[in-house]
Amino acid sequence: MALNMSWQLALAVLVPVIAGAELDKSAGTSHLYTFIGLAIAVLVSAVVMWRAMQTANNLPVPKLSAAQKRAIQKQYEEDDD
């Protein structure tokens, strides 16, 4: 899941910023389209992160038995000593 989010974030940032820089070169503007591309990149990155959070929140959480909970608690108590 982290790898999936990583490449999506890379594309979400690189494509609009590079496209904006190329548009600035061809139009002869002074970083206008680069900043517009950066703003689009921020918005798309927020959407990618939101979707990743929603996916992570929908993952099943394993249920522990009472014996497993006691064993974990005992291990924590031993680690504290």
PDB file with SEQRES, HELIX, SHEET and CRYST1 records, atoms N, CA, C and O in Angstrom:
SEQRES   1 A   81  MET ALA LEU ASN MET SER TRP GLN LEU ALA LEU ALA VAL          
SEQRES   2 A   81  LEU VAL PRO VAL ILE ALA GLY ALA GLU LEU ASP LYS SER          
SEQRES   3 A   81  ALA GLY THR SER HIS LEU TYR THR PHE ILE GLY LEU ALA          
SEQRES   4 A   81  ILE ALA VAL LEU VAL SER ALA VAL VAL MET TRP ARG ALA          
SEQRES   5 A   81  MET GLN THR ALA ASN ASN LEU PRO VAL PRO LYS LEU SER          
SEQRES   6 A   81  ALA ALA GLN LYS ARG ALA ILE GLN LYS GLN TYR GLU GLU          
SEQRES   7 A   81  ASP ASP ASP                                                  
HELIX    1 AA1 ALA A    2  ALA A   27  1                                  26    
HELIX    2 AA2 LEU A   32  ASN A   57  1                                  26    
HELIX    3 AA3 ALA A   66  ASP A   80  1                                  15    
CRYST1    1.000    1.000    1.000  90.00  90.00  90.00 P 1           1          
ATOM      1  N   MET A   1       0.825  -1.191   0.000  1.00  0.00           N  
ATOM      2  CA  MET A   1       0.000   0.000   0.000  1.00  0.00           C  
ATOM      3  C   MET A   1       0.875   1.262   0.000  1.00  0.00           C  
ATOM      4  O   MET A   1       0.550   2.245  -0.666  1.00  0.00           O  
ATOM      5  N   ALA A   2       1.981   1.229   0.748  1.00  0.00           N  
ATOM      6  CA  ALA A   2       2.870   2.390   0.800  1.00  0.00           C  
ATOM      7  C   ALA A   2       3.548   2.612  -0.551  1.00  0.00           C  
ATOM      8  O   ALA A   2       3.734   3.751  -0.979  1.00  0.00           O  
ATOM      9  N   LEU A   3       3.913   1.525  -1.213  1.00  0.00           N  
ATOM     10  CA  LEU A   3       4.543   1.652  -2.527  1.00  0.00           C  
ATOM     11  C   LEU A   3       3.566   2.241  -3.540  1.00  0.00           C  
ATOM     12  O   LEU A   3       3.941   3.068  -4.371  1.00  0.00           O  
ATOM     13  N   ASN A   4       2.324   1.811  -3.463  1.00  0.00           N  
ATOM     14  CA  ASN A   4       1.288   2.337  -4.358  1.00  0.00           C  
ATOM     15  C   ASN A   4       1.110   3.840  -4.142  1.00  0.00           C  
ATOM     16  O   ASN A   4       1.041   4.606  -5.103  1.00  0.00           O  
ATOM     17  N   MET A   5       1.037   4.257  -2.877  1.00  0.00           N  
ATOM     18  CA  MET A   5       0.868   5.670  -2.586  1.00  0.00           C  
ATOM     19  C   MET A   5       2.102   6.455  -3.021  1.00  0.00           C  
ATOM     20  O   MET A   5       1.980   7.596  -3.467  1.00  0.00           O  
ATOM     21  N   SER A   6       3.282   5.864  -2.898  1.00  0.00           N  
ATOM     22  CA  SER A   6       4.520   6.559  -3.254  1.00  0.00           C  
ATOM     23  C   SER A   6       4.568   6.912  -4.732  1.00  0.00           C  
ATOM     24  O   SER A   6       4.877   8.049  -5.088  1.00  0.00           O  
ATOM     25  N   TRP A   7       4.265   5.945  -5.599  1.00  0.00           N  
ATOM     26  CA  TRP A   7       4.333   6.275  -7.027  1.00  0.00           C  
ATOM     27  C   TRP A   7       3.213   7.219  -7.423  1.00  0.00           C  
ATOM     28  O   TRP A   7       3.392   8.045  -8.319  1.00  0.00           O  
ATOM     29  N   GLN A   8       2.048   7.113  -6.767  1.00  0.00           N  
ATOM     30  CA  GLN A   8       0.970   8.049  -7.075  1.00  0.00           C  
ATOM     31  C   GLN A   8       1.358   9.473  -6.676  1.00  0.00           C  
ATOM     32  O   GLN A   8       1.071  10.420  -7.408  1.00  0.00           O  
ATOM     33  N   LEU A   9       2.004   9.629  -5.525  1.00  0.00           N  
ATOM     34  CA  LEU A   9       2.447  10.955  -5.097  1.00  0.00           C  
ATOM     35  C   LEU A   9       3.534  11.492  -6.023  1.00  0.00           C  
ATOM     36  O   LEU A   9       3.553  12.680  -6.344  1.00  0.00           O  
ATOM     37  N   ALA A  10       4.430  10.620  -6.447  1.00  0.00           N  
ATOM     38  CA  ALA A  10       5.487  11.058  -7.358  1.00  0.00           C  
ATOM     39  C   ALA A  10       4.890  11.594  -8.657  1.00  0.00           C  
ATOM     40  O   ALA A  10       5.286  12.654  -9.143  1.00  0.00           O  
ATOM     41  N   LEU A  11       3.941  10.856  -9.208  1.00  0.00           N  
ATOM     42  CA  LEU A  11       3.294  11.318 -10.441  1.00  0.00           C  
ATOM     43  C   LEU A  11       2.471  12.574 -10.202  1.00  0.00           C  
ATOM     44  O   LEU A  11       2.450  13.479 -11.035  1.00  0.00           O  
ATOM     45  N   ALA A  12       1.794  12.624  -9.066  1.00  0.00           N  
ATOM     46  CA  ALA A  12       0.941  13.777  -8.763  1.00  0.00           C  
ATOM     47  C   ALA A  12       1.747  15.058  -8.629  1.00  0.00           C  
ATOM     48  O   ALA A  12       1.238  16.144  -8.910  1.00  0.00           O  
ATOM     49  N   VAL A  13       2.993  14.944  -8.205  1.00  0.00           N  
ATOM     50  CA  VAL A  13       3.826  16.135  -8.047  1.00  0.00           C  
ATOM     51  C   VAL A  13       4.620  16.431  -9.324  1.00  0.00           C  
ATOM     52  O   VAL A  13       4.661  17.569  -9.790  1.00  0.00           O  
ATOM     53  N   LEU A  14       5.236  15.414  -9.869  1.00  0.00           N  
ATOM     54  CA  LEU A  14       6.134  15.640 -11.001  1.00  0.00           C  
ATOM     55  C   LEU A  14       5.423  16.083 -12.273  1.00  0.00           C  
ATOM     56  O   LEU A  14       5.882  17.006 -12.946  1.00  0.00           O  
ATOM     57  N   VAL A  15       4.327  15.449 -12.607  1.00  0.00           N  
ATOM     58  CA  VAL A  15       3.663  15.751 -13.879  1.00  0.00           C  
ATOM     59  C   VAL A  15       3.180  17.209 -13.947  1.00  0.00           C  
ATOM     60  O   VAL A  15       3.503  17.898 -14.914  1.00  0.00           O  
ATOM     61  N   PRO A  16       2.423  17.703 -12.963  1.00  0.00           N  
ATOM     62  CA  PRO A  16       1.969  19.101 -13.089  1.00  0.00           C  
ATOM     63  C   PRO A  16       3.106  20.125 -13.027  1.00  0.00           C  
ATOM     64  O   PRO A  16       3.074  21.134 -13.733  1.00  0.00           O  
ATOM     65  N   VAL A  17       4.107  19.867 -12.186  1.00  0.00           N  
ATOM     66  CA  VAL A  17       5.197  20.836 -12.060  1.00  0.00           C  
ATOM     67  C   VAL A  17       6.037  20.854 -13.328  1.00  0.00           C  
ATOM     68  O   VAL A  17       6.380  21.927 -13.824  1.00  0.00           O  
ATOM     69  N   ILE A  18       6.373  19.690 -13.858  1.00  0.00           N  
ATOM     70  CA  ILE A  18       7.164  19.648 -15.093  1.00  0.00           C  
ATOM     71  C   ILE A  18       6.368  20.221 -16.264  1.00  0.00           C  
ATOM     72  O   ILE A  18       6.916  20.941 -17.099  1.00  0.00           O  
ATOM     73  N   ALA A  19       5.074  19.900 -16.322  1.00  0.00           N  
ATOM     74  CA  ALA A  19       4.238  20.458 -17.385  1.00  0.00           C  
ATOM     75  C   ALA A  19       4.171  21.979 -17.280  1.00  0.00           C  
ATOM     76  O   ALA A  19       4.227  22.675 -18.293  1.00  0.00           O  
ATOM     77  N   GLY A  20       4.053  22.490 -16.064  1.00  0.00           N  
ATOM     78  CA  GLY A  20       4.030  23.943 -15.876  1.00  0.00           C  
ATOM     79  C   GLY A  20       5.341  24.589 -16.286  1.00  0.00           C  
ATOM     80  O   GLY A  20       5.349  25.664 -16.886  1.00  0.00           O  
ATOM     81  N   ALA A  21       6.456  23.933 -15.961  1.00  0.00           N  
ATOM     82  CA  ALA A  21       7.759  24.481 -16.345  1.00  0.00           C  
ATOM     83  C   ALA A  21       7.921  24.490 -17.865  1.00  0.00           C  
ATOM     84  O   ALA A  21       8.451  25.440 -18.440  1.00  0.00           O  
ATOM     85  N   GLU A  22       7.458  23.426 -18.498  1.00  0.00           N  
ATOM     86  CA  GLU A  22       7.546  23.371 -19.966  1.00  0.00           C  
ATOM     87  C   GLU A  22       6.643  24.417 -20.609  1.00  0.00           C  
ATOM     88  O   GLU A  22       7.019  25.037 -21.604  1.00  0.00           O  
ATOM     89  N   LEU A  23       5.458  24.615 -20.047  1.00  0.00           N  
ATOM     90  CA  LEU A  23       4.571  25.664 -20.566  1.00  0.00           C  
ATOM     91  C   LEU A  23       5.190  27.045 -20.389  1.00  0.00           C  
ATOM     92  O   LEU A  23       5.054  27.905 -21.259  1.00  0.00           O  
ATOM     93  N   ASP A  24       5.873  27.261 -19.259  1.00  0.00           N  
ATOM     94  CA  ASP A  24       6.565  28.535 -19.053  1.00  0.00           C  
ATOM     95  C   ASP A  24       7.638  28.758 -20.113  1.00  0.00           C  
ATOM     96  O   ASP A  24       7.790  29.867 -20.624  1.00  0.00           O  
ATOM     97  N   LYS A  25       8.377  27.709 -20.440  1.00  0.00           N  
ATOM     98  CA  LYS A  25       9.419  27.835 -21.466  1.00  0.00           C  
ATOM     99  C   LYS A  25       8.825  28.185 -22.825  1.00  0.00           C  
ATOM    100  O   LYS A  25       9.319  29.067 -23.527  1.00  0.00           O  
ATOM    101  N   SER A  26       7.754  27.475 -23.182  1.00  0.00           N  
ATOM    102  CA  SER A  26       7.187  27.697 -24.514  1.00  0.00           C  
ATOM    103  C   SER A  26       6.409  29.016 -24.608  1.00  0.00           C  
ATOM    104  O   SER A  26       6.392  29.645 -25.666  1.00  0.00           O  
ATOM    105  N   ALA A  27       5.774  29.434 -23.525  1.00  0.00           N  
ATOM    106  CA  ALA A  27       4.988  30.670 -23.553  1.00  0.00           C  
ATOM    107  C   ALA A  27       5.826  31.889 -23.198  1.00  0.00           C  
ATOM    108  O   ALA A  27       5.408  33.023 -23.429  1.00  0.00           O  
ATOM    109  N   GLY A  28       7.007  31.658 -22.636  1.00  0.00           N  
ATOM    110  CA  GLY A  28       7.855  32.776 -22.265  1.00  0.00           C  
ATOM    111  C   GLY A  28       7.398  33.505 -21.014  1.00  0.00           C  
ATOM    112  O   GLY A  28       7.757  34.663 -20.800  1.00  0.00           O  
ATOM    113  N   THR A  29       6.616  32.841 -20.197  1.00  0.00           N  
ATOM    114  CA  THR A  29       6.161  33.470 -18.952  1.00  0.00           C  
ATOM    115  C   THR A  29       7.173  33.218 -17.854  1.00  0.00           C  
ATOM    116  O   THR A  29       8.022  32.334 -17.966  1.00  0.00           O  
ATOM    117  N   SER A  30       7.075  33.995 -16.802  1.00  0.00           N  
ATOM    118  CA  SER A  30       8.038  33.907 -15.699  1.00  0.00           C  
ATOM    119  C   SER A  30       7.443  33.095 -14.547  1.00  0.00           C  
ATOM    120  O   SER A  30       6.931  33.671 -13.587  1.00  0.00           O  
ATOM    121  N   HIS A  31       7.505  31.787 -14.633  1.00  0.00           N  
ATOM    122  CA  HIS A  31       7.109  30.840 -13.588  1.00  0.00           C  
ATOM    123  C   HIS A  31       5.618  30.817 -13.260  1.00  0.00           C  
ATOM    124  O   HIS A  31       5.224  30.219 -12.258  1.00  0.00           O  
ATOM    125  N   LEU A  32       4.799  31.438 -14.062  1.00  0.00           N  
ATOM    126  CA  LEU A  32       3.362  31.447 -13.799  1.00  0.00           C  
ATOM    127  C   LEU A  32       2.791  30.031 -13.843  1.00  0.00           C  
ATOM    128  O   LEU A  32       2.122  29.599 -12.905  1.00  0.00           O  
ATOM    129  N   TYR A  33       3.051  29.320 -14.921  1.00  0.00           N  
ATOM    130  CA  TYR A  33       2.494  27.978 -15.077  1.00  0.00           C  
ATOM    131  C   TYR A  33       3.147  26.968 -14.132  1.00  0.00           C  
ATOM    132  O   TYR A  33       2.528  25.971 -13.762  1.00  0.00           O  
ATOM    133  N   THR A  34       4.384  27.224 -13.746  1.00  0.00           N  
ATOM    134  CA  THR A  34       5.031  26.345 -12.767  1.00  0.00           C  
ATOM    135  C   THR A  34       4.306  26.439 -11.430  1.00  0.00           C  
ATOM    136  O   THR A  34       4.073  25.418 -10.782  1.00  0.00           O  
ATOM    137  N   PHE A  35       3.951  27.642 -11.013  1.00  0.00           N  
ATOM    138  CA  PHE A  35       3.228  27.805  -9.753  1.00  0.00           C  
ATOM    139  C   PHE A  35       1.812  27.238  -9.843  1.00  0.00           C  
ATOM    140  O   PHE A  35       1.300  26.686  -8.869  1.00  0.00           O  
ATOM    141  N   ILE A  36       1.189  27.373 -10.991  1.00  0.00           N  
ATOM    142  CA  ILE A  36      -0.130  26.763 -11.184  1.00  0.00           C  
ATOM    143  C   ILE A  36       0.003  25.235 -11.106  1.00  0.00           C  
ATOM    144  O   ILE A  36      -0.828  24.567 -10.491  1.00  0.00           O  
ATOM    145  N   GLY A  37       1.041  24.694 -11.726  1.00  0.00           N  
ATOM    146  CA  GLY A  37       1.305  23.260 -11.647  1.00  0.00           C  
ATOM    147  C   GLY A  37       1.579  22.818 -10.221  1.00  0.00           C  
ATOM    148  O   GLY A  37       1.148  21.742  -9.808  1.00  0.00           O  
ATOM    149  N   LEU A  38       2.293  23.643  -9.468  1.00  0.00           N  
ATOM    150  CA  LEU A  38       2.560  23.324  -8.067  1.00  0.00           C  
ATOM    151  C   LEU A  38       1.269  23.307  -7.254  1.00  0.00           C  
ATOM    152  O   LEU A  38       1.088  22.436  -6.403  1.00  0.00           O  
ATOM    153  N   ALA A  39       0.378  24.253  -7.504  1.00  0.00           N  
ATOM    154  CA  ALA A  39      -0.904  24.280  -6.799  1.00  0.00           C  
ATOM    155  C   ALA A  39      -1.727  23.038  -7.139  1.00  0.00           C  
ATOM    156  O   ALA A  39      -2.348  22.442  -6.260  1.00  0.00           O  
ATOM    157  N   ILE A  40      -1.732  22.657  -8.397  1.00  0.00           N  
ATOM    158  CA  ILE A  40      -2.441  21.434  -8.808  1.00  0.00           C  
ATOM    159  C   ILE A  40      -1.809  20.227  -8.142  1.00  0.00           C  
ATOM    160  O   ILE A  40      -2.520  19.321  -7.707  1.00  0.00           O  
ATOM    161  N   ALA A  41      -0.472  20.198  -8.053  1.00  0.00           N  
ATOM    162  CA  ALA A  41       0.229  19.085  -7.415  1.00  0.00           C  
ATOM    163  C   ALA A  41      -0.148  18.956  -5.950  1.00  0.00           C  
ATOM    164  O   ALA A  41      -0.324  17.847  -5.446  1.00  0.00           O  
ATOM    165  N   VAL A  42      -0.274  20.084  -5.265  1.00  0.00           N  
ATOM    166  CA  VAL A  42      -0.657  20.048  -3.844  1.00  0.00           C  
ATOM    167  C   VAL A  42      -2.064  19.484  -3.693  1.00  0.00           C  
ATOM    168  O   VAL A  42      -2.311  18.658  -2.814  1.00  0.00           O  
ATOM    169  N   LEU A  43      -2.977  19.922  -4.536  1.00  0.00           N  
ATOM    170  CA  LEU A  43      -4.352  19.439  -4.462  1.00  0.00           C  
ATOM    171  C   LEU A  43      -4.448  17.944  -4.776  1.00  0.00           C  
ATOM    172  O   LEU A  43      -5.128  17.199  -4.070  1.00  0.00           O  
ATOM    173  N   VAL A  44      -3.768  17.515  -5.832  1.00  0.00           N  
ATOM    174  CA  VAL A  44      -3.814  16.103  -6.210  1.00  0.00           C  
ATOM    175  C   VAL A  44      -3.132  15.244  -5.144  1.00  0.00           C  
ATOM    176  O   VAL A  44      -3.582  14.131  -4.870  1.00  0.00           O  
ATOM    177  N   SER A  45      -2.064  15.744  -4.546  1.00  0.00           N  
ATOM    178  CA  SER A  45      -1.387  15.009  -3.475  1.00  0.00           C  
ATOM    179  C   SER A  45      -2.307  14.832  -2.269  1.00  0.00           C  
ATOM    180  O   SER A  45      -2.316  13.776  -1.637  1.00  0.00           O  
ATOM    181  N   ALA A  46      -3.069  15.856  -1.962  1.00  0.00           N  
ATOM    182  CA  ALA A  46      -4.017  15.742  -0.852  1.00  0.00           C  
ATOM    183  C   ALA A  46      -5.067  14.675  -1.148  1.00  0.00           C  
ATOM    184  O   ALA A  46      -5.456  13.922  -0.256  1.00  0.00           O  
ATOM    185  N   VAL A  47      -5.522  14.607  -2.389  1.00  0.00           N  
ATOM    186  CA  VAL A  47      -6.501  13.591  -2.774  1.00  0.00           C  
ATOM    187  C   VAL A  47      -5.887  12.195  -2.672  1.00  0.00           C  
ATOM    188  O   VAL A  47      -6.531  11.268  -2.180  1.00  0.00           O  
ATOM    189  N   VAL A  48      -4.647  12.044  -3.133  1.00  0.00           N  
ATOM    190  CA  VAL A  48      -3.971  10.738  -3.060  1.00  0.00           C  
ATOM    191  C   VAL A  48      -3.824  10.308  -1.600  1.00  0.00           C  
ATOM    192  O   VAL A  48      -4.081   9.153  -1.264  1.00  0.00           O  
ATOM    193  N   MET A  49      -3.414  11.228  -0.742  1.00  0.00           N  
ATOM    194  CA  MET A  49      -3.247  10.887   0.672  1.00  0.00           C  
ATOM    195  C   MET A  49      -4.590  10.568   1.323  1.00  0.00           C  
ATOM    196  O   MET A  49      -4.677   9.659   2.148  1.00  0.00           O  
ATOM    197  N   TRP A  50      -5.624  11.297   0.964  1.00  0.00           N  
ATOM    198  CA  TRP A  50      -6.960  11.037   1.496  1.00  0.00           C  
ATOM    199  C   TRP A  50      -7.426   9.633   1.120  1.00  0.00           C  
ATOM    200  O   TRP A  50      -7.950   8.897   1.956  1.00  0.00           O  
ATOM    201  N   ARG A  51      -7.228   9.269  -0.149  1.00  0.00           N  
ATOM    202  CA  ARG A  51      -7.634   7.940  -0.603  1.00  0.00           C  
ATOM    203  C   ARG A  51      -6.832   6.849   0.098  1.00  0.00           C  
ATOM    204  O   ARG A  51      -7.376   5.796   0.429  1.00  0.00           O  
ATOM    205  N   ALA A  52      -5.553   7.091   0.322  1.00  0.00           N  
ATOM    206  CA  ALA A  52      -4.722   6.107   1.024  1.00  0.00           C  
ATOM    207  C   ALA A  52      -5.192   5.939   2.468  1.00  0.00           C  
ATOM    208  O   ALA A  52      -5.216   4.825   2.992  1.00  0.00           O  
ATOM    209  N   MET A  53      -5.562   7.041   3.103  1.00  0.00           N  
ATOM    210  CA  MET A  53      -6.081   6.960   4.476  1.00  0.00           C  
ATOM    211  C   MET A  53      -7.403   6.195   4.521  1.00  0.00           C  
ATOM    212  O   MET A  53      -7.631   5.396   5.428  1.00  0.00           O  
ATOM    213  N   GLN A  54      -8.264   6.441   3.548  1.00  0.00           N  
ATOM    214  CA  GLN A  54      -9.533   5.730   3.504  1.00  0.00           C  
ATOM    215  C   GLN A  54      -9.311   4.232   3.310  1.00  0.00           C  
ATOM    216  O   GLN A  54      -9.986   3.415   3.935  1.00  0.00           O  
ATOM    217  N   THR A  55      -8.370   3.876   2.449  1.00  0.00           N  
ATOM    218  CA  THR A  55      -8.055   2.468   2.221  1.00  0.00           C  
ATOM    219  C   THR A  55      -7.486   1.836   3.481  1.00  0.00           C  
ATOM    220  O   THR A  55      -7.862   0.720   3.840  1.00  0.00           O  
ATOM    221  N   ALA A  56      -6.584   2.540   4.156  1.00  0.00           N  
ATOM    222  CA  ALA A  56      -5.985   2.012   5.383  1.00  0.00           C  
ATOM    223  C   ALA A  56      -7.037   1.853   6.479  1.00  0.00           C  
ATOM    224  O   ALA A  56      -6.985   0.895   7.250  1.00  0.00           O  
ATOM    225  N   ASN A  57      -7.970   2.762   6.553  1.00  0.00           N  
ATOM    226  CA  ASN A  57      -9.015   2.674   7.580  1.00  0.00           C  
ATOM    227  C   ASN A  57      -9.979   1.524   7.328  1.00  0.00           C  
ATOM    228  O   ASN A  57     -10.640   1.061   8.258  1.00  0.00           O  
ATOM    229  N   ASN A  58     -10.071   1.060   6.093  1.00  0.00           N  
ATOM    230  CA  ASN A  58     -10.980  -0.041   5.767  1.00  0.00           C  
ATOM    231  C   ASN A  58     -10.329  -1.414   5.868  1.00  0.00           C  
ATOM    232  O   ASN A  58     -10.991  -2.426   5.639  1.00  0.00           O  
ATOM    233  N   LEU A  59      -9.038  -1.465   6.209  1.00  0.00           N  
ATOM    234  CA  LEU A  59      -8.373  -2.753   6.368  1.00  0.00           C  
ATOM    235  C   LEU A  59      -8.893  -3.448   7.620  1.00  0.00           C  
ATOM    236  O   LEU A  59      -9.173  -2.794   8.624  1.00  0.00           O  
ATOM    237  N   PRO A  60      -9.022  -4.773   7.563  1.00  0.00           N  
ATOM    238  CA  PRO A  60      -9.512  -5.484   8.740  1.00  0.00           C  
ATOM    239  C   PRO A  60      -8.483  -5.460   9.877  1.00  0.00           C  
ATOM    240  O   PRO A  60      -7.275  -5.537   9.652  1.00  0.00           O  
ATOM    241  N   VAL A  61      -8.995  -5.354  11.078  1.00  0.00           N  
ATOM    242  CA  VAL A  61      -8.153  -5.361  12.269  1.00  0.00           C  
ATOM    243  C   VAL A  61      -8.296  -6.731  12.919  1.00  0.00           C  
ATOM    244  O   VAL A  61      -9.410  -7.161  13.217  1.00  0.00           O  
ATOM    245  N   PRO A  62      -7.174  -7.425  13.145  1.00  0.00           N  
ATOM    246  CA  PRO A  62      -7.285  -8.758  13.743  1.00  0.00           C  
ATOM    247  C   PRO A  62      -7.782  -8.670  15.183  1.00  0.00           C  
ATOM    248  O   PRO A  62      -7.400  -7.777  15.939  1.00  0.00           O  
ATOM    249  N   LYS A  63      -8.623  -9.598  15.534  1.00  0.00           N  
ATOM    250  CA  LYS A  63      -9.161  -9.658  16.893  1.00  0.00           C  
ATOM    251  C   LYS A  63      -8.306 -10.621  17.706  1.00  0.00           C  
ATOM    252  O   LYS A  63      -8.022 -11.737  17.268  1.00  0.00           O  
ATOM    253  N   LEU A  64      -7.903 -10.184  18.880  1.00  0.00           N  
ATOM    254  CA  LEU A  64      -7.092 -11.019  19.752  1.00  0.00           C  
ATOM    255  C   LEU A  64      -7.982 -11.724  20.764  1.00  0.00           C  
ATOM    256  O   LEU A  64      -8.977 -11.174  21.237  1.00  0.00           O  
ATOM    257  N   SER A  65      -7.603 -12.940  21.079  1.00  0.00           N  
ATOM    258  CA  SER A  65      -8.326 -13.668  22.125  1.00  0.00           C  
ATOM    259  C   SER A  65      -7.896 -13.112  23.475  1.00  0.00           C  
ATOM    260  O   SER A  65      -6.918 -12.370  23.569  1.00  0.00           O  
ATOM    261  N   ALA A  66      -8.626 -13.474  24.507  1.00  0.00           N  
ATOM    262  CA  ALA A  66      -8.300 -13.006  25.852  1.00  0.00           C  
ATOM    263  C   ALA A  66      -6.918 -13.500  26.268  1.00  0.00           C  
ATOM    264  O   ALA A  66      -6.168 -12.765  26.910  1.00  0.00           O  
ATOM    265  N   ALA A  67      -6.572 -14.731  25.911  1.00  0.00           N  
ATOM    266  CA  ALA A  67      -5.264 -15.278  26.261  1.00  0.00           C  
ATOM    267  C   ALA A  67      -4.146 -14.506  25.555  1.00  0.00           C  
ATOM    268  O   ALA A  67      -3.099 -14.249  26.151  1.00  0.00           O  
ATOM    269  N   GLN A  68      -4.361 -14.139  24.301  1.00  0.00           N  
ATOM    270  CA  GLN A  68      -3.355 -13.365  23.565  1.00  0.00           C  
ATOM    271  C   GLN A  68      -3.179 -11.981  24.189  1.00  0.00           C  
ATOM    272  O   GLN A  68      -2.059 -11.480  24.296  1.00  0.00           O  
ATOM    273  N   LYS A  69      -4.293 -11.364  24.600  1.00  0.00           N  
ATOM    274  CA  LYS A  69      -4.218 -10.059  25.245  1.00  0.00           C  
ATOM    275  C   LYS A  69      -3.441 -10.141  26.549  1.00  0.00           C  
ATOM    276  O   LYS A  69      -2.622  -9.270  26.839  1.00  0.00           O  
ATOM    277  N   ARG A  70      -3.696 -11.202  27.354  1.00  0.00           N  
ATOM    278  CA  ARG A  70      -2.966 -11.376  28.612  1.00  0.00           C  
ATOM    279  C   ARG A  70      -1.476 -11.580  28.354  1.00  0.00           C  
ATOM    280  O   ARG A  70      -0.645 -11.046  29.089  1.00  0.00           O  
ATOM    281  N   ALA A  71      -1.131 -12.340  27.325  1.00  0.00           N  
ATOM    282  CA  ALA A  71       0.272 -12.593  27.006  1.00  0.00           C  
ATOM    283  C   ALA A  71       0.973 -11.300  26.599  1.00  0.00           C  
ATOM    284  O   ALA A  71       2.115 -11.060  26.991  1.00  0.00           O  
ATOM    285  N   ILE A  72       0.300 -10.480  25.825  1.00  0.00           N  
ATOM    286  CA  ILE A  72       0.879  -9.201  25.402  1.00  0.00           C  
ATOM    287  C   ILE A  72       1.040  -8.282  26.605  1.00  0.00           C  
ATOM    288  O   ILE A  72       2.066  -7.616  26.745  1.00  0.00           O  
ATOM    289  N   GLN A  73       0.037  -8.240  27.471  1.00  0.00           N  
ATOM    290  CA  GLN A  73       0.105  -7.403  28.678  1.00  0.00           C  
ATOM    291  C   GLN A  73       1.253  -7.858  29.570  1.00  0.00           C  
ATOM    292  O   GLN A  73       1.989  -7.033  30.113  1.00  0.00           O  
ATOM    293  N   LYS A  74       1.407  -9.175  29.720  1.00  0.00           N  
ATOM    294  CA  LYS A  74       2.486  -9.713  30.536  1.00  0.00           C  
ATOM    295  C   LYS A  74       3.841  -9.337  29.943  1.00  0.00           C  
ATOM    296  O   LYS A  74       4.771  -9.013  30.682  1.00  0.00           O  
ATOM    297  N   GLN A  75       3.957  -9.376  28.630  1.00  0.00           N  
ATOM    298  CA  GLN A  75       5.205  -9.013  27.960  1.00  0.00           C  
ATOM    299  C   GLN A  75       5.519  -7.543  28.172  1.00  0.00           C  
ATOM    300  O   GLN A  75       6.675  -7.188  28.400  1.00  0.00           O  
ATOM    301  N   TYR A  76       4.508  -6.679  28.102  1.00  0.00           N  
ATOM    302  CA  TYR A  76       4.712  -5.248  28.361  1.00  0.00           C  
ATOM    303  C   TYR A  76       5.180  -5.027  29.788  1.00  0.00           C  
ATOM    304  O   TYR A  76       6.089  -4.233  30.029  1.00  0.00           O  
ATOM    305  N   GLU A  77       4.566  -5.721  30.733  1.00  0.00           N  
ATOM    306  CA  GLU A  77       4.946  -5.565  32.126  1.00  0.00           C  
ATOM    307  C   GLU A  77       6.381  -6.033  32.368  1.00  0.00           C  
ATOM    308  O   GLU A  77       7.106  -5.423  33.154  1.00  0.00           O  
ATOM    309  N   GLU A  78       6.791  -7.096  31.708  1.00  0.00           N  
ATOM    310  CA  GLU A  78       8.171  -7.581  31.845  1.00  0.00           C  
ATOM    311  C   GLU A  78       9.152  -6.604  31.222  1.00  0.00           C  
ATOM    312  O   GLU A  78      10.253  -6.417  31.738  1.00  0.00           O  
ATOM    313  N   ASP A  79       8.766  -5.984  30.123  1.00  0.00           N  
ATOM    314  CA  ASP A  79       9.640  -5.013  29.479  1.00  0.00           C  
ATOM    315  C   ASP A  79       9.831  -3.767  30.328  1.00  0.00           C  
ATOM    316  O   ASP A  79      10.880  -3.126  30.258  1.00  0.00           O  
ATOM    317  N   ASP A  80       8.823  -3.412  31.136  1.00  0.00           N  
ATOM    318  CA  ASP A  80       8.913  -2.236  31.987  1.00  0.00           C  
ATOM    319  C   ASP A  80       9.873  -2.446  33.144  1.00  0.00           C  
ATOM    320  O   ASP A  80      10.459  -1.492  33.656  1.00  0.00           O  
ATOM    321  N   ASP A  81      10.033  -3.697  33.552  1.00  0.00           N  
ATOM    322  CA  ASP A  81      10.921  -3.988  34.707  1.00  0.00           C  
ATOM    323  C   ASP A  81      12.359  -3.932  34.370  1.00  0.00           C  
ATOM    324  O   ASP A  81      13.205  -4.153  35.237  1.00  0.00           O  
TER     325      ASP A  81                                                      
END                                                                             
